[in-house]
Amino acid sequence: MSIRNLLSTLVIAIVATPASGQLPIPKQESAASIAFRNAVVPAPQKPTTPVFKLSHTYPHSIPAKCEECEWLNIPVNFATQFPAGSKKVESPQWHGQHWDEYINAILNYVKEDQDPQLSNEIGWKTTVKGKTRWFNVPWMAYDPTAGREYVHGTTNERTATLGDLVQGSQQGPHVQFFMVGEKESCKTDYPWGFESWSVGYYNEFGGYALGRTIPTSGVPQMGEYLGTSVPAGLPFPTGTVVVKILTSNIPVDCVPFLRGSPEWMVDRHKYTKANGYECDREVQSDHVVQVDVAVVDRRSPTGWVYGTFAYDGNTPGTTFWDHIVPVGLQWGSDPWTFPAVPLSASLPLQQSVINTDSATFQHLGCKDRLAGPVDNQQSSCTSCHASAYAAPKGTPGIMGSNVPPSFGFNGMCQAYSLENAAYFQNQSAPQRFPGGQYGDAFTMDTSLQLEVAFTQYGYYNTDRAPQTCTDPNQITPPRKAAEAAIQKKVSK
């Protein structure tokens, strides 16, 4: 064997050999085979659970006008008020201004032909009225830490703390509040917080955009919109609807209003009280806690309207859909409101409307902008999704480095700053992220799932391997943090 052939053989062997903890990625495996995988860890040959199948037969042409999108004809007012003389600025009201009708129209569309109980055995049905209505984003089964699991196709979101879901007066080690009278075991058994796993679907309008952006080759494609480089299928067309089902491993004993919520089996991280969440997965029970929706509505200043529902077992009704209560709607980030402006110049919220009828405690987002029960209290639905950007030239996006920090930064929502002003700014495709810090990043038109797809393709394209799973924990209990700090001092 020649020296050249020997070196070539060694290079191939090195590229094809994964690091410890990584899934084996043969060099010859194509982008398409990875992009359209069903799950990171395949289902066993004889599964005892449902098995998820990625829905990716995207429409080849844009669907006709969405006649079923009744919310587009509801006369809501997206206009912003500003002080003028003695006229005061008033926040929008849930009743009397059609916002309750708007979100109910979206819900009626989303739940059509779905299982009344959203049971584990049936899960989410992609077919409605005999044709495929709901589609998934590819490239979400590559990351071994947070990638798709095989039962319902969920991916790991942020780790919720008990304080996200219950209200009380006591400060806790990893939560903001505990429920008064709550069992002591809930405070001690989950010092690492609760995981959230979710699965999202786009309707045929969104599916058309997904198919143009990531075709059958599995390689993301770029195009141009208004003279600016954007993914080939973006912006999403009018008629696009997105729905996301969020689950969590929170026990009903800890959060009583989840009693009766669907129990979905999820192949998620193993948990121990000593070490928290581990890279190894096993099928475990989760509760459905939240349903998010988003629609393209060109009357909105951002082009999008976001809504969220929370499960409440205390509400009357016999089906799952009867028990999900709207938390509110949001169509902008309120850039005229603190912390996007100094507190002295802050106006009342104009672009979030909250359902004040709900008796069950739900935390909101930054300064009462909209956020769901397991969402980040320092952010909001629209501002988080508006920060969905991808790095150029097939490279991975690293939040806070070459793409915006969607899930948090120092001082988020705490004080007026340039970072907060940029994060809580209104945007619409094809705008670059405000502030100029991420000038090379291009918009995902609010799709955090597409951002994941572009980032995972970036790892495939540059490293030929996903990032290794080392520690899925997003929360470190104070005792563990203190021990780590002491160990760090000793080692110096």
C-alpha positions in Angstrom: 0.0 0.0 0.0 1.3 3.4 -0.9 1.9 6.1 1.7 -0.9 8.2 0.1 -3.4 5.3 0.3 -2.3 4.5 3.8 -2.9 8.1 4.9 -6.3 8.2 3.2 -7.3 5.0 5.0 -6.3 6.5 8.3 -8.3 9.7 7.7 -11.4 7.7 6.8 -11.1 5.6 9.9 -10.7 8.7 12.1 -13.7 10.5 10.6 -15.9 7.4 10.8 -15.0 6.7 14.5 -17.3 8.6 16.9 -16.1 10.1 20.2 -17.3 8.4 23.3 -21.0 8.9 23.9 -21.8 9.9 20.3 -24.0 7.9 18.0 -22.0 6.3 15.2 -22.2 8.4 12.1 -20.8 6.5 9.1 -18.9 8.8 6.7 -21.1 7.6 3.9 -24.4 8.5 5.6 -26.1 11.2 3.6 -27.6 14.4 4.8 -31.0 13.2 3.7 -30.8 10.0 5.8 -30.0 12.0 8.9 -32.3 15.0 8.2 -35.4 12.8 7.9 -34.7 10.4 10.7 -37.6 9.6 13.0 -35.6 9.7 16.2 -32.1 9.9 17.7 -32.5 6.4 19.3 -34.7 4.2 17.1 -37.7 2.3 18.5 -37.0 -1.3 19.5 -38.0 -4.1 17.2 -40.9 -5.0 19.3 -42.1 -1.7 20.8 -44.6 -1.5 23.6 -45.5 2.1 22.9 -46.6 4.1 19.9 -43.8 4.8 17.4 -43.4 8.3 15.9 -43.0 8.7 12.1 -41.7 12.0 10.8 -44.3 13.7 8.6 -42.2 15.2 5.7 -44.2 14.7 2.5 -44.3 18.4 2.1 -46.6 20.1 -0.5 -44.8 20.9 -3.8 -46.9 23.9 -4.5 -48.4 26.5 -2.2 -51.9 25.6 -1.1 -54.9 27.6 -2.2 -56.2 30.4 0.0 -57.0 29.1 3.5 -60.7 29.1 3.7 -60.6 27.5 7.2 -58.5 30.2 8.7 -61.5 32.0 10.2 -59.3 34.1 12.6 -58.0 36.1 9.6 -61.4 37.6 9.2 -62.0 38.4 12.9 -61.8 42.2 13.3 -59.1 42.5 16.0 -57.1 45.7 16.3 -53.3 45.4 16.1 -52.8 49.2 16.2 -50.5 50.6 18.9 -51.6 53.6 21.0 -49.4 56.4 22.1 -50.0 59.1 24.7 -51.6 62.3 23.3 -52.6 65.1 25.6 -54.8 63.8 28.3 -55.4 60.5 26.4 -54.0 57.5 28.3 -52.7 54.4 26.8 -54.8 51.3 27.6 -53.7 47.7 27.2 -56.0 45.5 25.1 -58.8 43.6 26.8 -59.6 39.9 26.4 -63.3 40.3 26.1 -65.1 42.8 23.9 -62.3 43.3 21.5 -62.6 39.8 19.8 -59.3 38.4 21.1 -61.1 35.5 22.8 -62.9 34.7 19.5 -59.6 34.9 17.7 -57.8 32.3 19.8 -60.9 30.0 19.9 -61.0 30.0 16.1 -57.4 28.9 16.0 -58.1 26.2 18.5 -61.1 24.9 16.5 -58.8 24.5 13.5 -56.0 22.9 15.4 -58.1 20.3 17.2 -60.1 19.2 14.1 -60.1 15.4 13.8 -57.7 15.0 16.8 -58.4 12.5 19.6 -60.8 14.1 22.1 -58.5 13.0 25.0 -55.1 13.4 23.1 -54.3 10.0 24.5 -50.9 8.4 24.5 -52.1 5.6 22.3 -53.2 7.9 19.5 -51.0 11.0 20.1 -51.1 13.7 17.4 -52.8 12.8 14.1 -51.1 14.3 11.0 -54.1 13.4 8.8 -57.2 15.5 8.8 -60.2 14.9 6.5 -58.3 12.2 4.6 -55.2 14.2 3.7 -52.0 15.2 5.5 -52.4 18.5 7.3 -49.5 18.5 9.8 -45.8 18.3 9.0 -42.6 18.2 11.1 -39.3 20.0 10.8 -36.3 17.8 9.7 -32.9 17.6 11.3 -34.2 17.3 14.8 -33.1 13.7 15.4 -29.3 14.3 15.2 -28.5 15.9 18.6 -28.1 13.1 21.2 -28.9 15.4 24.1 -32.1 17.1 23.1 -33.0 15.4 19.8 -36.3 13.6 18.9 -37.4 10.6 20.8 -39.1 7.7 19.2 -42.5 7.5 21.0 -44.1 10.9 20.1 -41.3 12.7 18.4 -40.7 15.1 21.2 -37.5 17.1 21.8 -36.1 18.4 25.0 -37.0 22.0 25.8 -36.0 24.1 28.8 -36.1 22.4 32.2 -39.0 23.9 34.1 -38.9 24.5 37.8 -41.8 24.0 40.2 -42.1 27.8 40.5 -43.1 28.0 36.9 -46.3 26.2 37.7 -47.3 26.8 41.3 -47.7 29.8 43.5 -46.9 30.2 47.2 -44.9 32.2 49.7 -41.8 30.2 50.4 -38.5 30.6 48.5 -36.9 27.4 47.3 -33.5 26.3 46.3 -34.2 26.0 42.5 -37.6 27.6 42.2 -39.1 31.0 42.8 -42.2 29.8 44.7 -43.6 26.7 46.3 -47.3 25.9 46.7 -48.6 26.5 50.2 -49.3 23.0 51.8 -47.4 21.2 49.1 -45.9 17.8 50.0 -42.3 18.1 51.2 -41.3 15.3 48.8 -41.9 17.6 45.9 -39.3 20.0 47.2 -36.7 17.4 47.8 -37.2 14.8 45.1 -36.7 17.1 42.2 -33.8 19.5 43.1 -32.8 19.4 39.4 -36.1 20.7 38.2 -38.5 19.1 35.7 -37.8 18.4 32.1 -40.1 19.6 29.3 -40.3 17.6 26.0 -42.4 18.9 23.1 -43.4 18.2 19.5 -44.3 20.8 16.9 -46.3 20.6 13.7 -46.8 23.0 10.8 -49.9 22.9 8.6 -49.7 22.5 4.8 -48.9 26.2 4.3 -46.0 26.0 6.7 -45.1 22.5 5.3 -44.7 24.0 1.8 -42.2 26.5 3.2 -40.3 23.7 5.1 -40.1 21.6 1.9 -38.6 24.5 -0.1 -36.1 25.3 2.7 -35.0 21.7 3.3 -35.7 19.6 0.2 -35.3 15.8 -0.2 -31.5 16.2 -0.3 -31.6 17.2 3.4 -29.3 20.2 2.6 -30.8 23.6 3.6 -31.3 25.9 0.7 -31.0 29.7 0.5 -33.0 32.1 -1.6 -33.8 35.8 -1.6 -36.6 37.9 -0.3 -36.8 41.7 -0.8 -33.1 41.7 -1.8 -31.9 39.9 1.3 -30.6 36.3 1.6 -33.1 34.1 3.5 -33.9 30.4 3.6 -35.5 29.4 0.3 -39.0 28.9 1.7 -39.2 31.9 3.9 -41.0 34.0 4.9 -43.9 31.6 5.8 -47.0 32.3 3.8 -50.3 33.6 5.0 -52.3 30.6 6.2 -49.4 29.1 8.1 -50.4 27.5 11.4 -48.0 26.0 14.0 -49.0 23.9 17.0 -46.8 22.5 19.7 -47.7 20.0 22.4 -45.5 20.4 25.6 -45.2 17.7 28.2 -43.3 17.5 31.5 -42.4 14.9 34.1 -44.0 17.0 36.9 -46.0 14.7 39.2 -49.7 15.5 39.6 -49.2 15.4 43.4 -46.9 18.4 43.0 -49.2 20.4 40.7 -52.9 19.4 41.4 -54.3 21.3 38.4 -52.6 18.8 36.1 -54.9 16.0 37.4 -56.5 14.3 34.5 -54.1 15.6 31.9 -53.0 13.1 29.2 -50.1 10.9 30.2 -47.7 10.5 27.3 -44.9 8.0 27.3 -41.6 9.8 26.3 -38.1 8.3 25.8 -36.4 10.9 27.8 -33.4 11.2 30.1 -33.1 9.0 33.1 -33.3 10.8 36.5 -31.7 10.3 39.9 -31.9 12.6 42.8 -28.1 12.5 43.3 -27.1 13.4 39.7 -30.2 14.8 38.1 -30.7 14.0 34.4 -28.4 11.6 32.6 -27.6 11.2 28.9 -29.1 7.7 28.9 -32.8 7.6 28.0 -35.6 5.3 28.9 -39.4 5.5 28.3 -41.1 7.3 31.1 -44.5 9.0 31.8 -45.0 12.7 31.1 -48.1 14.9 31.5 -49.3 17.2 28.7 -49.1 20.7 30.3 -49.3 23.2 27.6 -50.3 23.8 23.9 -48.8 26.6 21.9 -50.1 28.0 18.6 -48.8 30.5 16.1 -50.3 31.9 12.9 -49.2 34.1 10.1 -51.5 37.2 10.0 -50.2 40.0 7.8 -52.3 42.5 9.9 -49.9 42.0 12.7 -46.8 44.3 12.8 -44.6 41.3 13.0 -46.6 39.1 10.6 -47.2 36.6 13.4 -49.6 36.0 16.3 -48.6 33.7 19.1 -51.0 32.1 21.6 -50.7 29.6 24.5 -53.0 27.3 26.4 -52.5 25.7 29.8 -54.1 22.5 31.0 -56.4 23.0 34.0 -58.1 20.0 35.4 -60.3 22.2 37.5 -62.3 23.6 34.5 -65.5 21.8 33.6 -65.6 19.5 30.6 -65.2 15.9 29.5 -62.4 16.1 26.9 -58.7 17.3 26.9 -59.7 20.2 24.7 -62.3 21.3 27.3 -59.6 21.6 29.9 -57.0 23.7 28.1 -57.5 27.3 29.0 -56.1 30.2 26.9 -53.5 32.2 28.7 -53.3 34.9 26.1 -52.2 36.1 22.7 -49.1 38.2 21.6 -48.3 39.8 18.3 -45.2 41.9 19.2 -42.6 42.4 21.8 -43.8 45.8 23.1 -40.6 47.7 22.3 -42.0 50.8 24.0 -42.2 49.0 27.3 -39.5 48.3 29.9 -36.9 46.8 29.7 -36.7 47.8 26.0 -36.9 51.4 27.2 -36.0 53.0 30.5 -38.7 52.5 33.2 -39.4 56.3 33.2 -40.4 56.1 29.5 -42.3 52.8 29.7 -45.8 52.5 28.2 -48.5 49.9 29.2 -48.3 46.7 27.2 -49.9 47.0 23.7 -49.0 43.8 22.0 -50.0 41.1 24.6 -53.5 40.4 25.7 -54.0 38.1 28.7 -57.0 36.0 29.7 -57.9 37.3 33.1 -60.7 34.7 33.6 -58.3 31.9 34.5 -58.5 31.1 38.2 -55.5 28.8 38.0 -52.1 30.5 38.6 -50.0 30.9 35.4 -46.9 32.9 35.4 -46.4 35.4 32.5 -43.3 36.6 30.8 -41.1 39.7 31.2 -43.2 42.5 32.7 -46.4 40.5 32.0 -45.8 39.9 28.3 -47.2 36.6 27.2 -45.4 33.4 28.2 -46.8 29.9 28.9 -46.6 27.8 32.1 -43.2 26.1 31.3 -41.8 29.1 29.4 -39.0 31.5 30.5 -40.5 34.1 32.8 -37.8 36.6 31.8 -38.7 36.4 28.1 -42.0 36.2 26.1 -43.4 34.1 23.3 -42.8 36.6 20.5 -39.4 38.0 21.6 -38.0 34.4 22.1 -39.2 33.2 18.7 -38.2 36.5 16.9 -34.6 35.7 18.0 -34.5 32.6 15.8 -31.6 33.1 13.4 -29.0 30.8 11.8 -25.3 31.1 11.1 -24.2 31.5 7.5 -22.3 29.1 5.2 -23.4 25.9 6.7 -21.8 26.5 10.1 -23.4 25.7 13.5 -25.2 28.5 15.3 -23.9 29.2 18.8 -26.3 31.4 20.8 -24.6 34.5 22.1 -21.7 34.1 19.7 -22.9 34.1 16.1 -26.6 34.0 16.6 -28.8 35.8 19.2 -29.2 34.3 22.7 -32.9 33.2 22.5 -33.1 31.6 25.9 -31.3 34.2 28.1 -28.5 36.5 28.7 -27.1 38.4 31.7 -29.6 41.1 32.8 -32.5 39.8 30.7 -35.6 41.7 31.8 -33.8 43.2 34.8 -32.9 46.7 33.6 -32.9 48.8 30.4 -29.9 47.9 28.3 -29.0 47.7 24.6 -29.3 43.9 24.9 -32.9 44.1 26.2 -33.7 46.8 23.7 -32.6 44.5 20.8 -34.3 41.4 22.3 -37.6 43.0 22.9 -37.7 44.8 19.5 -40.3 43.9 16.8 -39.0 42.2 13.7 -40.2 40.7 10.5 -38.5 38.8 7.8 -36.0 39.5 6.2 -34.7 41.9 8.9 -31.4 41.2 10.6 -31.4 41.0 14.3 -31.5 44.5 15.9 -28.3 46.0 17.3 -25.9 44.9 14.7 -24.1 42.3 16.9 -25.2 39.3 14.7 -25.0 40.9 11.3 -24.1 37.7 9.4 -27.0 35.7 10.9 -30.1 35.3 8.8 -33.7 35.1 10.0 -35.7 31.9 10.5 -38.9 34.0 10.5 -39.6 33.1 14.2 -39.0 29.3 13.7 -36.8 28.1 16.6 -37.2 24.6 15.1 -35.7 25.7 11.8 -32.9 27.2 13.8 -32.2 23.9 15.4 -32.3 22.2 11.9 -29.8 24.7 10.4 -27.5 24.3 13.5 -27.6 20.5 13.4 -26.9 20.5 9.7 -24.0 22.9 10.5 -22.5 20.2 12.9 -23.0 17.6 10.2 -21.5 19.8 7.5 -18.4 20.8 9.5 -17.7 18.1 12.1 -19.5 15.1 10.5 -20.8 14.3 14.0 -23.3 15.8 16.5 -22.2 17.3 19.7 -21.5 14.7 22.4 -24.0 14.4 25.2 -22.2 15.1 28.5 -24.8 16.5 30.9 -28.4 17.3 30.1 -28.9 19.2 33.3 -30.0 22.8 32.9 -30.3 23.5 36.6 -27.7 22.9 39.3 -29.1 22.7 42.9 -27.3 25.2 45.3 -25.6 22.4 47.3 -24.1 20.9 44.1 -23.0 24.4 43.0 -21.4 25.1 46.3 -19.6 21.7 46.2 -18.3 22.5 42.7 -17.1 25.9 43.8 -15.2 24.4 46.8 -13.7 21.8 44.5 -12.6 24.5 42.1 -10.8 26.4 44.9 -9.1 23.3 46.2 -7.8 22.4 42.7 -6.2 25.8 42.3 
